[in-house]
């Protein structure tokens, strides 16, 4: 695996580089054509928090993790654990799809284990109320949700306001 490490407004030391490389090398056992895989690691500091972003583009999907911790090494450990979990999860999904493609459809019994995991479990119909962005943020906070759907009174379009990891808010507008 090729590993590209860079610091965002931070000088990455040799000790930091070797620690990241050591941790990412344990992912080689999960990867086919590991020599063709390129992992990009970005290390940032935001206040006293250490942020580590790892992105690994694979053939069928992109694996990404962003972790922030007080300790750099803890952030790297957590980010690599998330990446490892994602690789294992996606690998088992791909194997399950391949096995399903050779299923004998003459079978009459199906168990709930054969059903895919990404089913919609709950549907909810909501009334989209007209309001401004400030009121939407207030409503979202009052409900304790991570996002809120509303009709923007300024643009008369459906919008989604959401809470970002950095504590700020994001806005998605429909066309």
N, C-alpha and C positions, 0 to 999 in steps of 0.2 A: 504494500500500500504506500502510495506517495502521500506524504504529509506536508502540507503548507501551513506554516504558523506565522501569524503576524499580530502585532500589537496595534491597537487603535488608541493613539495618544499615549502609548506606553512602550517602553523598551523591554522586549522579552529576553530574559537572560538565558544562558545555556542550560542552567539547572531547570528552568521552567520548560524549555524545549524538550530536554531529555525526559522529563516526567511525563509530558503530554505524549511523546512518541512511545514511551514504555507502556502507557495505559492503552493507547490505540492499537498497539501491536497485538494485544490479546483478542482483537476483533478479527484478525486474519483467519482464524479457524472457521468463521461463519461465511467468509466471502469466497465466491468462485472468481477466478481470474483476478486474484488480489493484486497482481502487478499493474493492472489497468485501472484500479480504483484510486481516486484522488480525494483525500480528506482535507478540508480547509478548516483551520481553527483560527478564530479571532479572539484575542484576549483584550478586555477593556476594564477600566476602572470607573465606577460611577459613585462618587462620594467615597465611602469606606467599603463599598461592595465590590467584589471581584466578579466580573461577568465573563463566562466562557461560552462561545458559540461554536458548535461543531456541525459542519454540513458535509454529507457524503452523498453525491449523486450516483445512483446505481442505474442499471439498465431500465428497470420498470418503475422505479420510484426514487424519491429523494428522502434521505433520512437526515433529520435536523434536530438539534437539541440546543437550548439556551438555558444556562443555569447561572444564578447569581448567589453568592455566598459571601460571608465575611472573610473566609480563608480561600486563597487561590486553589490550593490542593483539594479542598473539599468540593469546590466548584467543578474542577476537572473530573474528580471521581464520580460525582453525581451526573455530569453530562455524559460521560462514557457509559455509565450504567443505563441511562435512558436510551442511548444509541444502541447498546447491546440488546436491550429489551425490544426495541423496535425492529431490529434485524431478525431476531428470533421469531417475533410475532408475524412479520411479513413472510418469513421463510415457511412457517407452518401453514399460513394461509395459501401460499402458492402450492405447497405439497397437497393440501386438502383439495384445491381446485383440480390438480392433476389427477388425484385419485377419484374425484367425482366424475371426471370425463370418461373413466373406464368402468363406471357403475353399470351393472346389469339392470336394465329398466324393467325386466320381467318380475323383479321382486315386488311383492305386494305390501310388505311391512316397511314403514319408515319410522325411525325414531327421531326425537327432538334434537339429537346430537348431529343429525345430518343437515339440519337447517343452518343457514348462514348466521354468523354472529352479528352482522351489521343490519339488523332489522330495526325499523322504527317501532319503538316500544310505546310511545305516547304521542298523541296528536292533541293540539290545543288550538282553539279558535279565539283570536283576540280582537277586540275592537280597537281600531287604529284611530286615536284621538288627535285632533289638530292642536299643536302646541309649539313653542319655540324650543331651541336647544337647551337653554338653561332649565326650563321646566321638565324636559325629558330627563336630564341628568338627575334632578331632584326626585322624580318619580322612580327612576332606576335605583337610586340610593335607598329610597324608602322601602322598596320591595326587596332590596338585598340581592338583586340580580347582577349579572355581569354584562348584560346588554338590555336594550329597550327599543321596541319598535314604535314609531310615531309618525304622524303626518306633519311635516314642517310647514308652519303657517307662512313663512317667508317665501318658500319656493313651491308650495302646494304639492310636494312630492313625498313619497314614503321614504323615511330615513331610519337607520339603526344607529343608535349611540352605544358605544361599548367602552368598558374599562380596560385600559392597557396595563401591562405588567409594570411599567415604570410609574404607575400611579396617575397618569393623565387619562384623557378620554380620546376616543376615535369616533369618526362619523362616517357612515356609509350612506351614500345617496343613490337613489334609483334614477334611471334616465327617463 
